[in-house]
């Protein structure tokens, strides 16, 4: 019989109750620099503990952003360790997700011929990963990367990928392969009750569909790729939108027709219904998923479902703060910054 882990769900809701409110975002947008934003977080929000030992007068943007991202992972570890649910395969998803992100960062740096910044490596997770993140950061070519990954689950995912004559790797293809692997892992490892499984799959399918929609829109709008080329970069799994429906959309000859076709889908209608900007697909996708996640968290009593959507909500909150910090840094008008904040 499946255990409910009600205490884990209760803990999640207690933390969620301390989340930043719209007024907090407004207050931060009225600050003039990173130090003032950090000072507001330290004195007025639940981030006070995170920043307790930090001198906000001297903090720089990179440090604050790294602290915020680390806080998400530490919250995830605290939640999954509360009733020892981290021993179940599903709850390792955040570690696998981080490994994939670091592998993709390595590939991008190989393509760019640049060194990976050691200080950007999330070393706080290194004791939990299936490979040494610092060693990964020292790899300078794709063959070296494959050799490094041979004893991991990622080697079989990437082993058929080859660099071109200039030594560059198709990073979109690598990302497609790795994201497909990740989503299949989530689907196969989640031990949910039937009703919760339907909600989880629905949320996951939205993520899958928007990965495909956003990627194909970029390739259409910014690179003018053909239908055949776009199809190569699609995830090979689909959600509410079938492969045929996706093909109908990305076979559009230009960005305007792409949006027109997309607007007739379930997601397009939802974006329009909620008053979001359908021409800004990435932001609208995040808003739609955020609204969906909040609805699920309010109704769900399932630990795995609650963990997954709560971490998504927490990551969105951190991205909101980072958007405000970067907007202030570059002198962006407050109304433009506000349009990037998702609540």
C-alpha positions, 0 to 999 in steps of 0.5 A: 500500500502506498504511503501518503507522506502527509507530513511532507505535504504539510511541510511543503504547504507551510513553506509555500505559505511564506512565498513572496507576494506581489507587494514584495516584487513591487518593493524590490522593483523600486530599489536602485541596485542589487544591494538594496534588493538583497537588503529588502530580501534579508529584512522583509522576507523568508530569505532572511535566514539565507542572507543572515551572514551576508553583507548586503552592502557589498554583495554582487549580482552573481553571488546573490543569484548563486545563493538563490539558486542554491536555496532552491536545491537546499529546500528540495533536499530538506523536503525529500529528506523529511520522511526519507522519501529521497530513497525512492527513485523519483525524488532524485529527479532534481539531481539528474536535472542538474547533471543534465544542465551541467553536461549541456553547459559543458557542450556549449563551452566546448562549442564556444572554445571557452573555459567553463567557470569553476565558480559557476559549478554547483559544488554543493551538489557534488557529493550527490551526483553520479560524476564529479562536476569539477572534473566535468568543468575541465573537459575541453572536447566532446570525445573527452566528454563521452569518455568521462560519461562512459560509466554513467547513464548519459553515455548511452544517450549521447554516444551516437552524437558526433562533432562536425568537421570543426569539432562543434556539436549539435547542442540542440540535438544533445538537449533533445536527447537528454530532455527526452531521457529525463522525461521518460525517467520521470514517467517511469519512476513516479509511483502515484495514485491514479488520480494524482498520476493524471495530474502529474502527467497533465503537468508534465505533458504541458512541459513537453509540448511547450519545449517542442513549441518554443524550440520549433518557433525559434527555429522558424522565427529566427533561423528560417529552418525547414520543416524537415530540419525542425522535426530533427530537433523535436522531442520524440515524446508528445503530450496533449499535442500529437506529432501530427498537430506539432507538424501542422504548426511548425510547417508554417512558412513564417513566425506570423503563420506559426502563431496563427496556427498555434492560437487554434490549439488548446494551449493557444486558446488558454493563453488568449483566455488568460490574457497573456501575450501569445507572441511571447511564447516562452513567457506565456508558457511559464505563466500558464504552467505557473497557474497550473502548478498553483492549482495542483498544489492547492488540491493535491495531497500527493507527496511526489506531485506536491514536491514536483510542482512546489519546486517549479513554483520556487524556481519561478520565484527565484527567476522573478527575483533574478529578472528584477535584479537584472532589470535594475542593473541594466536600467530597464523601466519598472513596467517592463520588469513587472511584465517579466515577473510571474505571479 
